[in-house]
Amino acid sequence: EPEVTQTPSHQVTQMGQEVILRCVPISNHLYFYWYRQILGQKVEFLVSFYNNEISEKSEIFDDQFSVERPDGSNFTLKIRSTKLEDSAMYFCASSDPSVAGTMQFFGPGTRLTVL
Amino acid sequence: AQSVTQPDIHITVSEGASLELRCNYSYGATPYLFWYVQSPGQGLQLLLKYFSGDTLVQGIKGFEAEFKRSQSSFNLRKPSVHWSDAAEYFCAVGAFLTGGGNKLTFGTGTQLKVEL
């Protein structure tokens, strides 16, 4: 069964450093998403991406964040200058346009720890 | 804006007992509703979804959920819980985005503990 994959599974970085989280969505999916889950809190929407552009972003997704689909398979989330409060689990998801993009499949997540 | 409430933070049931996890949503139109399960250190696995039609939906692992528009609820049920069901359960509502796709709004989750 196809699945969303994410690398790395755990990333530790120093405050102020740039990090890139990588995701490989399911191959025929066209809608891509990032969510985050701060420890002990609920999963929050960050951004959606379709047709090589952001279709919606949350207020969390400020200028420090960016997303990119650099090739036909990867989907990345970049945090330019990490802050302590960026420590969280980051989930990538993708969905299939043939069902109006309604059902999202999630990757296993990347745990980001900012020291 | 849509929202989801899961009133029970923790629930403990005995193995073999029945289970009901509560979920209430707020959404202006016909909602798309989902239940996801998250095991420790794992990602989110879709249990079931409601888009339209039959208000009782069946999912994986023996779970079902019933959509009740009058109560704005989408409660998850399982007739007989197994120890492996211990996990955190998230209810979510999906909203279409004008640019395509949809945005999921999650509840705060219910942590299920199963006693042997």
Chai-1 contact restraints between the chains, C-beta under 6 A:
chainA,res_idxA,chainB,res_idxB,connection_type,confidence,min_distance_angstrom,max_distance_angstrom,comment,restraint_id
A,Y31,B,G101,contact,1.0,0.0,6.0,A-B,restraint_1
A,K42,B,F106,contact,1.0,0.0,6.0,A-B,restraint_2
A,K42,B,T108,contact,1.0,0.0,6.0,A-B,restraint_3
A,V43,B,F106,contact,1.0,0.0,6.0,A-B,restraint_4
A,F45,B,K103,contact,1.0,0.0,6.0,A-B,restraint_5
A,S48,B,L97,contact,1.0,0.0,6.0,A-B,restraint_6
A,S48,B,G101,contact,1.0,0.0,6.0,A-B,restraint_7
A,Y50,B,G99,contact,1.0,0.0,6.0,A-B,restraint_8
A,Y50,B,G100,contact,1.0,0.0,6.0,A-B,restraint_9
A,Y50,B,G101,contact,1.0,0.0,6.0,A-B,restraint_10
A,S55,B,L97,contact,1.0,0.0,6.0,A-B,restraint_11
A,S55,B,G99,contact,1.0,0.0,6.0,A-B,restraint_12
A,S55,B,G100,contact,1.0,0.0,6.0,A-B,restraint_13
A,S55,B,G101,contact,1.0,0.0,6.0,A-B,restraint_14
A,E56,B,L97,contact,1.0,0.0,6.0,A-B,restraint_15
A,G101,B,G101,contact,1.0,0.0,6.0,A-B,restraint_16
A,G101,B,N102,contact,1.0,0.0,6.0,A-B,restraint_17
A,T102,B,Y32,contact,1.0,0.0,6.0,A-B,restraint_18
A,T102,B,G94,contact,1.0,0.0,6.0,A-B,restraint_19
A,T102,B,N102,contact,1.0,0.0,6.0,A-B,restraint_20
A,M103,B,K49,contact,1.0,0.0,6.0,A-B,restraint_21
A,F106,B,G43,contact,1.0,0.0,6.0,A-B,restraint_22
A,F106,B,L44,contact,1.0,0.0,6.0,A-B,restraint_23
A,G107,B,G43,contact,1.0,0.0,6.0,A-B,restraint_24
A,P108,B,G43,contact,1.0,0.0,6.0,A-B,restraint_25
A,G109,B,G43,contact,1.0,0.0,6.0,A-B,restraint_26
